[in-house]
Amino acid sequence: MSTHRIVRTTSLIGAMAAGLMSAAAFAQGTTASNDTNAVPPGMTQIQPPKDPLVERREARKVAKDQYHTEKSAAKSQYDQEVGAAKQERHDANKAANETAKQGLQQQSTMKQ
């Protein structure tokens, strides 16, 4: 006689199903009893507690948005200053050209 036992598929499936059902029942029982953030009966929870990683992510998003608004404001101010400087240089060059033309016209009229 052989010492090995033949395991039938139906009995194996039944044992696995029973094990899974007991594991699921155990998991449900442990999560309900170990919940430290549970709201007592008769009270309503206004805002659920946040995960520290979620709080960090939200804080970083706020900081990033603030940085981008400050950066865009500084960039627009810089662009305005550069535009004003270009306009001043353009006006100065125009005035210099006019004075140079007048000087050349006076020299040409004196030569004649």
HELIX and SHEET records of a PDB file:
HELIX    1   1 THR A    9  SER A   33  1                                  25    
HELIX    2   2 PRO A   52  LYS A  111  1                                  60    
END                                                                             
